[in-house]
Every structure is written in C-alpha cells, then in structure tokens.
Amino acid sequence: MSDCRNFFTDDIAHGMRIIYTKRGYIYRYIGKEVLTMLKKFTVKGYRNFIEEVTLDFGCVGGYQFNQECIYNGIISKMIVYGKSAVGKTNFGRAISDITTNFDMIRYGNILDRTYVNADSKEKYASFSYTFQFESDELIYEYTKYSANKIRDEKLYLNGEKVFWCDFELDEYDFENLHLVGAETAIVEQYIASQKLEEADDEIEHSLTFMRWVINNVALTQDNVLLKLNDYVKRMSFISTGKNAYILGVKAIYERFCEYLDNERKLDDFEEFLNVMGIKCELTMKKLPDGQRELYFQYSKTLVPFFENASSGTLSLVSLYRRIVNAKTSSLLFMDEFDAFYHYEMSDKVVRFMKKKYPQCQIIMTSHNTNLISNRLMRPDCLFILSEYGLTPLNKATERELREGHNLEKMYISGEFEKYE
C-alpha cells in the first residue's frame, strides 16, 4: 500500500519532480509557469443570467493566510455557493463558451434552444474576458445568438482596439492588427469566407476572426494570440458526480484500466485514493481474454474494484479520470465536485487541488457549508451566486472578516442572506 507520506524533490533545471515511493522513483513533469491567467469574466443574457454577472479574479483581499488560493496576484482557487437552480452549472458553461470561438466545439440543439435568456430584451448573449499576460492585458468580447452563431467580436490590447467585426452589419475594422503581430493577415480572404457563409442558409457565422487569424497567419512563437489560444484550449468543464461515471461505463472502464496498466500510473492512482482517505492497495490483472481487471488487494484475496467500490469512491474515480491531465489545464470548472463525498473527503479534495495544481485556476461549486472556512479557504475566494450576481464573502457583509471568524456559522445564521 502506498505511503501517504511519500516525499519528493524538484529538479527545476529539467522541469521534473522526483517522488520517492515504496515502489521506487516516480518522475513527474512539473511544466512551465502559466503566464496567462483569466483576470475578469462578464456574461449577460445567457440562459438564466438576464442581468450582467461578473467574476473578478483580480479582486484580492489583503489576507495573509491560505496564500495558495492566490497566484500572481489573481485568485486561482475558489468555491461558489448558491441555492438550487440559481445557475451554478450555467455559469460554468458560460465561462467555457469562449472555447467554441477558438475550436468550433459545437453544442447540441438542446443547449442552443435555451442559449439566450427567454426574458432578455436582446436576442443575443454577451461575453467579456479579460486576460492578464505578464504586463499586458487582453480583453476579448463578443455577442452570440446561439452557441454556433456569432453576432460580433472585439479584441483590445492594453486599452487599444486590435480588431472589431460586426457580422450583423457586415462591418470590419482591422487597422491595428500590428499590435498583435498579425499585420500580414489577408483579411479580404476572411471577409470573403463570411460572404460564402451568408450565401448558404444552412451555415451560421461559426468561424470567428480570432480562430481564423490564429490558423492563417504566421505568428511568432511567443505571440500573445498563440498564448491566449493555448490558455483557452486548456480550459475544462467537468461534473464529477456518480452519473458522470455511469454514462458509457463499459468504455470508460476499459480505457481507465488500460491507462492504469502501468506500475507508475497505478501507484499514482492508489496514492490519490489513500490521500482522500480510502485506505487501500490496488493491483491490476490481465484476464485470459486479454481484458484488464482492477482489484482491491488484501493479504489473501483479490476483490474486483468497480463492483465493490462505494458511490463516494466511484465519484473519486470520476474526478481522478478527469483531472489526471489537469496539471496542464489553465482553468478547471468543477461543478458540484463533492456531491457524493463525506464532508471530510470534500476537505481533502480541496486541499489536494490547492497543493497539486497551484497554477491552475480552479472554480468549484458546492452545497457543503463545511468548506466555508478560513482554515481551508479565505473570504475573498468564497462566492455566493444569486440573482444579484456573484459576490465574495468579504463583499457580502459590512463586517471586516478576519481569520478568526467562523464563516460557516455566519453563513448559516444569515449574515450573507442579502446576497443569496
């Protein structure tokens, strides 16, 4: 069984972390420092958000505890609370919407039918993203009629407009593309492609200029657009409840067992479960038909893992499967991540995410009030989502919140009810 007290040393020169375990050495790639971070996000008119809702990652309080929740002066770990049906899941979908502009990921018709708020005066939803790139600030804004139909888009660099496209009025402004090293773009070709789309009633305005310029212009390796593109493509939205595991269980089971058919990876998964409080030892066996089977290993007995694991353990499996590559994620939205967890396990998951992925911006939604605590988080990293918007606890009361305050007790007693 893995020792949860395994220790490690970092070889920064080679970007490696050497972890010493009972099975020997594990070399894990640390990766380069994340240079681009999302600083601010605003959405309006999308699904149940008829009014403007803003998440300001740069609104950091002057707290000296739980510094691991902050990275480069920007909030990197947060938990969002809110009543049922207030829109926590929709907020995750909203913040992930930008990925469709860069990768043309298409949502299904069900999401399209409810894309714009039914009571909105406008027929489109509005999105605004502010990114911090070292000393530069990029603002990318756009409006959409649906997930696939864009109305307009704009990009600003340090307050200066780089480009502006109004697909509704067929008007474009590309005069400042030199600000992002894209002055060689043959914009006439892009405009012509939009004309072709307009001529075909079955094609919507799905090709954004942002995606086109990144894929059709020879940009330098350190170009800000490429780094922005890298950040957006590494954004992830996951739901870690038990249902997320059950869907397509056979295919998931086979792929996961194939992934774990490696001593180093099996050791890492075993260590993860142990850290989460699931004390166990695992082993992988290959059956006569070639299939792989994962087992709990006891002194004299092998017990099939998936048939005997609890709902909470299966939920951890779902979480692990989805975050195994999170070391390369830029932003990770974890919707109701602890739906099947005991409160102590929820605490362990949060601590795990803070420690293992310090650079990744992680947004977790939860109903577990035990996590509303200064021992784990801090007031500027705990948010309440309601019809009034998204409010951090330190802005939801006239009190000056300190490290010694019992935030959970204050929350339950109604201290922040004005913003619920």
N, C-alpha and C positions, 0 to 999 in steps of 0.2 A: 504494500500500500504506500502511496506517495506520502512523503513527509511534508506537511503544510509549512514547515519552517525552512524549506529549501532556500538557499541563499544564492546570490548572483553577483557578478562583477561586470562592469561595462567596458568594452573595448571601443571607445569613441572613435579612434582613428579609422577603424574598419567598420564602424556602424553596427557592431554586434553586441548582444548581451549574452553572456555565458552563464547559464543556470546549472547549478550542481544539484543533482537529484540522486536517488538511490539507484537509478539505472544508468548513471553516468552523467555525461555532459549534454546540455541542450543549447544549441546556438540559435538565437532568435534575432532576426533583423530588427534593429531599432527604427531605422528610417530617418529621413532628413526632417528638419524642423519645418512645421507648417508655416508658410509665410503669409498666406491669405486666410482671412477669417471673416465671417459674416458679422457685421457690426450692428446692422439695423434692418428690420423687415416690417413692411406695412402691407396690409391687404384690406380691400373694401369691395363689397358687393359680391363676394364669393360665397356660395352656399348659404349658411346661416349668418354670415357676417355682413349685415346690411350697412352697418356703420364701420368706420375705419378702426382697425385693430393694429397696434404697433408693438413689436417686441424690440426693445433697445438693449442689445448685448453690451453696449458701452456704458450703460448707466450703472456703474460700480460704486457701492458704498465704501466707506472708509474703515471696513472691518479688518482686523488683523488676524483673525482666526479662519481656519479652513481655506487657506490661500490656494489650495489645489483646485478650488472651484473657479479660479480666475487664471487666464493665460494671456500674457502680453497685454494686460490691462483690459481684457474683454472677457465677459462671462463665458466659461466653457462647459460648466455643468449646472443644470437647473432642473427643478421639478415643478410641474404645472398641475394645479388642483382646480376643481370646478365641479358643479353639480352635473348630474347625468343629463345628457342631450344638450349641454351648453356649447359643444363644438370642439372638444379637445382633439378628437380624431381629425375633424375637418381642418383644424389649424395645422396639423402635421401635413395634411395633403396640400394645403395652401403653400406652406413654406417649401414644399418639394415641387411645386408647379414649375419652377424655373428649369427643372431638368428636361421638360418637354420641349423647351426652346432650344436646347443645346443638342439633344439626342433624338428628337422627334419620337419620344416614347408616347404611344397613344393609349388613352384611357378607353374603357368600354362605353357603350351607348348609355348605360345606366348613369354613370357619373356625368356624362355630357348633358343629360336631360335636367340635372339639378346643379349645373355648374354655376349659373348666375342666381343670386338671391331672388326669390319669387316676388318679393315686395319692393325690390330696388327700383328707383326711378330710371336708372340707366339699364341698358340692355347688355352691359358688359361688366366684367370684374377687373379691378385694378390691382397691380402688384408693384412694389418698390423694394429693391435690395440695395443695401449699402455695404460694400466690402472694404476692408482695410488691408492694403497691400504695402507692407513696410511703411514708408512715409506718404504713400499715395492712397487716395480714396476714390473708389469707383462706385457710381450709382447707376444701376440698371433698372429701368422702369418700362412697364408695358401694360396694355389692356387687352382683354380677350373676350370673345363672345362664347367660346367653348374651349375645351382642352386643346382642340386642334385648329381653331380659327382665331388668329391674332388680328387685333384692330390697329395697334400701333406699338412702337418700341423706341426707346431712347437710351443713350449711354452718355454719362458725364465722367470726366476725369478731373479731379481736383477743382470742381466747380465749373469747368468748361465743357460745353456740349461737344461731344465727339461725332455723333450722328443722330438723326431723327428720321423715322419712317412712319408716315400716316397712310396705311393701306386703304383706309376708307375713302380718303380724299385723293389718293394717288399722288401724294406729295412727299418729296425726299430732300434731305439735307446731309450731304456727305463731305462738306468743305473741310472739316477738321480731323479727317482720318489719320493725318500725320501725327496727331497727338498719341496715337497708339501704334505707330509704325505700320499702318495699313494704307498708306497713300498710293500704293501701286494697284490697289483693287480696281478692277474694271467694273465699276458699279453699273454701267449700262447693261452688262450681262445679267446682273441680278434683277434690275428693273424689268428687263425683257422676260425673265422667268416668271415674274409676278403677272405680267400680261398674259402669259400662257395659262397660268392658273385661273385667272379671271375668265378666260375664254372657255374653260371646262367647268361646267356647273357642279361636277362631282368632286372637284378638288377645292379644298379650302386653303386659306392663307396659312399653311403649315410651315413653310420654310422661312424662318426668321433671318434677318440680315446678320445677326450675331453668329448663327450657325454657319451661314454661307461664307462670311468673311474669314472665319477660322479655318474652314476647309478649302478655301480657294485662293488664299493669299500666302505667299512665302514669308512667314513671320519669323523673327529671330527666336532662338531657343528660350531666351529669358523674357520674351514679350509678355506684357501684362495680360493680354487676352488669352494666351495659352495657359497661363497660371490660373486665371479665372475659370477657364474651361475645365482645367484639371480639378479644381475645387468642386465645381457643380457636378461633374460626373462621378465624384466620390461621395455625394450626398445620398443618404439612405433613410428609408421609412420602413419600420418594422413593427409588427404586432406579435407579441410573444406569449399570448395565451395558449391554452391547450389546443384550441381549434386550429391554430396556425400550424401545429404539428400534425394533427389528424389528417388534414387535407393532403391527399396524394401520399398517404403514409407508406405504401409499399415502395414507391420510387424514392421517397425521402430516406427510408430505412436502408435501402440498398446503397444509395450514394453515400450516406453517412458512414455505413460500415466499411465501404471501400476507402473512404477518406481515413478512417481510424486504423486501417490495416497497415500501420506504420508505428513502430515502437515509440518514436518520439511524439507523434501526434496523440497516440493513445495515452501516453504519460501526461501530456498536457491536459487532455480532457479529464482524466482521473483527478489530476491536481485541482482543476477547476471545481469539480463536484465536492472534493474534500474541503476546499476553501469556503464553499457555500454551505457547509455543514452536513453534507451527505457523505458520511464516512464509509468508504467502500474501496475495494480493489477490483480492477477490471482486467479481463483478458479477452482476446479475440481468437476465435477458432474458424478454421476453414472446413466446411462440410464436404462430404463425398461428391455432391453435385456441383461443387465449386463456389457455392454461396458462402458468404462470411456471416458469422453469428457473434454478437457481443454478449458477454456474460458477466454477472457478478461472480467473483471468485472467492469462495470460502475455503477453509482448510481442506475439506474433503469433497466439496460439492461445487458444481457449476450451475448457476441459476440464470436462465435467459433474462437479459436485461429489460427489454421493452415490454415483455408480458408481465413483469413483476414490479416495474418502477411505478411510483406514485404519480398522481397528477402534477404535484409540485416538481418532482424530478423530471417528468416529461417536459414540463414548461421550461425547466433549466436547459434541457437538451435543445429545445427550440431556440432559446436565447443563445446558447453556445454556437449552434449551427450558423446563426445569422450574424454573430459578432466575431466569428473566427477570423474574418478578414477586416474587422473594424480597426485594426492597427493602421490601415491605410485609408479609413474613412475620414472625411473632412467634417461632416455634420451628420449626426445619427439621431433620428427621432424615434423614441421607443414608446409606443402607445400602450398604456396600461400594462407596463412591463411586469408588474408583480401581482397580476390578477389571481394567481393560484399559489402565492407564496405565504408562508408564515411571516409575521412581521420581522422576526429576526433574520430570516433569509433575505427579505427585501433590503434590510440594512446592509447585509453582506454584499448584495449585488451592487448597491450604490458605491460602497467603499471599493469594490473590485474595479468598477468602471472608472472611478476617480484616479485610482493608482495605476491601472494598466494603460489607460488611454488619456494621458494628461493634455495632449494637444487637440484631441478631437472635441468638437463642440457637441455635447450630448444633451438632448431635451427629453426628459422622461415625464409621462403623465401617470397620475396615481390617485387613488382614493384613500390611501393608507396614511392617516394622520400621524402615525408614529415617526414618519420620516420628517415631519415638520419640526426640526430640532437643530439647535446650534451646535450640538455635538457632531452632527453629520454634515449639515449644510450651513447656510447663513441667510439672513433676511433678504438680501438683495438677489439671491439665487432661488428663492421660493416664490412662485407666482400664483395668482388667482385669476382664472379666466371666467368672465361673465359677460352679460350683455353690455356692461360698461367698458369692456376692454380687457387688457391683460395688465395686471398690477402686481409689482413685487411687494412683499410684506412690509418692507421698510417705507413704502409709499402709501400703504393702506391704513395707517394709523398716525395719530398726532404724537404718539409716544416716540421717544428716541430708543429704539430697540438695541439692547446690549447683549453681550454673550451670555449673561446670566439669566436672561428671560426664558421662561417656559413657553415657547412658541406654540406648541401643540395645545396646551391648556388655554392660551389666549384665543387660538383659532376656534376651539370647541365652544368656548364661552361667548363667542360672537364678537370678539374685538375687531374682526375684519369684515363683518357681515355687510357693511355698506358697499363693499366691492364684490360681493358674491352674487 
